[in-house]
C-alpha cells in the first residue's frame, strides 16, 4: 500500500512541483495539497489515512512548527518532513525537538527529494518489521534508515553545488527580481551559466520567473527568490 502524503506549501508552483515529485516516487501517493496551516488541519481531520506531511515552514497563517504543535495537540501522529528554505539553526533545532523526521532544504533536485522519501520508506519498513517489542539493534536500524545513504544526490551534469549556492544567495540578497545578466555580474560568471542555474532553481520551485518590460525589444526574463 502506498504512503499517503499531504503537501503543505503556500507557493503554487512549488506545491505543484512537490506533489508531482511525490507521485514519481514508487510507494508514495499525493493525498492532497494544502496552501495554509488551517487548510492542512482540515484535510488531516478529513483523511486519517495520511501518513506523511511535507511541510513548508513559511505559511500565510503561521509558522510550520506551530502547525506541528497543533497537529500533535489534535492527536495526529503523522510524520513530518520539512521541505523549506528556512536555514536558521534555531528553527532546525526546534524541528528536531518536535519530531520532524527529515529536513530538506530548498533548492533541491528531484533525486535528492526521492532519496529523502526512500529513506523515510525504509524507516517505516523497518518499524513495521520490528513487531510490538524492539531490541537495541531494531532501534538502531530504524534511525539508521533516516540517515543519508551517501549524501546529497548529484546536480545535473555540468552544475556545481558551489555555483548553485552563489546564484541562490545572490537572489536571496536582492531587493528586487534579477535578470540572468545581473546575476552573472554579481557572481562573476557568464550570462549563459547564470541562466542555466536560474532555470534549474525555477524548475525546482525555489525561484519565480517574471517578465521585465523596459525600453524597446522583447521583454527580459527576471527571477525572484520565493
Order of alpha helices (4+ residues) and beta strands (2+ residues): beta-alpha-beta-alpha-beta-beta-beta-alpha-beta-alpha-beta-alpha-alpha-alpha-beta-alpha-alpha-beta-beta
